[in-house]
Amino acid sequence: MGTYFGLRNILGTGEIGWVCVLCAFPFALGGFFQYNGMTLERFLLAYIRTEFLYPHRLIFKSDNLYAELMERSTIKEVLKID
C-alpha cells in the first residue's frame, strides 16, 4: 500500500500495479516456507531469539571416556597404568 501511494504521482496505474506485485512477491513466497514444521513467522522468531536475544557461548569440552573408565576400574591396578 505504501508502494502505491509513494509512486502514484511518478508512474502510471499499470506500472504501479506491477511494482506492487513485485513488492508483494517475497511475502507471498513466505506462505509456502516451512522448516522443521515451522512457518516463516515462527522460524524468524526462533532465529532472532537464538542468535540475538539469548546469545550463548559454546565451549568445547572433550571427554576421554577410556580414561574415565580406567579411573573407576580395578584393572588399572592389575595393569599398573599410571
C-alpha positions in Angstrom: 0.0 0.0 0.0 2.9 2.3 0.7 4.3 1.5 -2.6 1.2 2.6 -4.4 0.9 5.9 -2.6 4.6 6.6 -2.9 4.7 6.0 -6.7 1.2 7.2 -7.8 2.5 10.6 -8.9 5.6 9.2 -10.6 4.3 6.1 -12.5 1.1 5.2 -14.3 -1.6 2.9 -12.9 -0.4 -0.1 -14.9 3.2 0.2 -13.9 2.3 0.8 -10.2 0.4 -2.5 -10.3 3.4 -4.4 -11.5 5.6 -2.7 -8.9 3.1 -3.6 -6.2 3.1 -7.3 -7.4 6.9 -7.4 -7.3 6.9 -5.9 -3.8 4.3 -8.4 -2.5 6.1 -11.4 -4.1 8.5 -12.2 -1.2 5.6 -12.1 1.3 3.6 -14.5 -0.9 6.6 -16.9 -1.0 6.7 -16.8 2.8 3.4 -18.5 2.8 5.0 -21.6 1.3 8.0 -21.6 3.6 8.3 -24.4 6.1 11.3 -25.6 8.1 11.1 -28.4 10.6 7.3 -27.9 10.8 7.6 -24.2 11.5 6.1 -21.4 9.4 8.1 -18.4 8.3 7.0 -16.3 11.3 7.9 -19.0 13.8 11.2 -19.6 12.1 12.2 -16.0 12.1 11.1 -15.6 15.8 13.2 -18.6 16.8 16.2 -17.4 14.8 16.0 -14.0 16.4 15.7 -15.5 19.8 18.7 -17.9 19.4 21.0 -15.5 17.6 20.3 -12.2 19.2 18.1 -12.3 22.3 19.6 -15.3 24.0 23.2 -15.5 22.8 25.3 -18.2 24.4 28.9 -19.1 24.3 29.7 -22.5 23.1 32.6 -24.2 24.9 34.2 -27.3 23.5 35.0 -29.8 26.2 36.4 -33.1 25.1 35.5 -36.3 27.1 38.0 -39.1 27.3 35.7 -42.0 28.0 38.5 -44.5 28.2 40.4 -42.5 30.9 37.2 -42.1 32.9 36.5 -45.8 32.8 40.1 -46.7 33.8 39.9 -44.4 36.8 36.9 -46.4 38.1 38.3 -49.7 37.1 40.1 -52.3 39.2 42.0 -53.4 36.1 44.1 -50.3 36.4 45.8 -51.7 39.5 46.5 -55.1 37.8 47.9 -53.5 34.7 49.8 -50.8 36.7 48.8 -48.0 34.5 49.6 -44.5 35.7 
